[in-house]
Amino acid sequence: MNRNEVELQCRVKTCLQSKRFGLGRLRVDVDGGIVSLKGHLPSFYHKQVAISCAQHVPNVMRVIDSIVVDSPSIEHRVPAEMAR
């Protein structure tokens, strides 16, 4: 990565870390103005926050989303009385 890409990567990581949803653990790769986000998050909401955050960093031309949303186990999706 060149200096501009390293600076852009740092700005995106700073934005993600500022959201306090564990977004700072995502991997951020930069190629020109194209930012790739990779990793696992617990919900689609967190994923959307991460993508939006990266899109609003100056000089980001495009965001490639490779974030995986971890599905909660069935115990967390279905009330206990219905899971029997």
N, C-alpha and C positions, 0 to 999 in steps of 0.2 A: 504494500500500500504506500502511496505517496503521502506527503505531509498533509495535504488538504483532506484526503480520505481519512487519515488518522484523526484529524481535528473533527471531522464530521461524525466519525464513530464515537468520539468522546462526548460530543454534544447530544447525540441520540441516547447514549448510555446514561448521561446525566438526567435527561428528561425522563427516561424510564425509571430510574432510581427515585426520582422526586415523587412518583405516584404512589409509592409505599404499598404496592400490592404484590411485592415479590417479583416485579417486572425486571428488576436489575439483574436477575439471574439468566435472562434471555441472552442468547448469543447474537451479537450484532456484527454483520459483515458489510463492508462497503466496497463498491466497485464504481468509481465515478460518483455520480449522484444517486446511484441505486443502492438502497439499503435492504439487506435481507435479515429478517428476524427468525430465529430458530429456537426451539425449546418447548417446554411443557408448561401449561397454565391450567388452573382448576375450573375455569368457566369461559364461555364465549364473551361475557362482559369484560373480563380481564384481557382477553385477546383483542377486543375492539379498542379498549383503552390504550393498549400497547401500540397498535397500528396507528391510531389517531395521533398519539404522542409523536411517533416517528415522522408521520406525514407533515406535522406542523413545525418541524425543525428546519430553519432556513437552509437552503441549498439541497434539500432532499427532493429529487425529481420523481422518484418512484419507490414504493415499498413492496418487497416481495414477502409474502406471508407464508412461512413454513412452521407456524406455531401449531402444536398439537394440544387440543383440549382434552384433558383427562376426564373420562366419564366417571361419575361417582358410582360406588357400588349400589346394588339394588336396595340395600338397607337404608340408604340415604335418599332414595328417590320415592320409595313407597312407604306409606305409614305402616308401622309394625303390625297393626291388626289386619292389614290387607295382605301382608307378605306371607301369612301362614297358609 
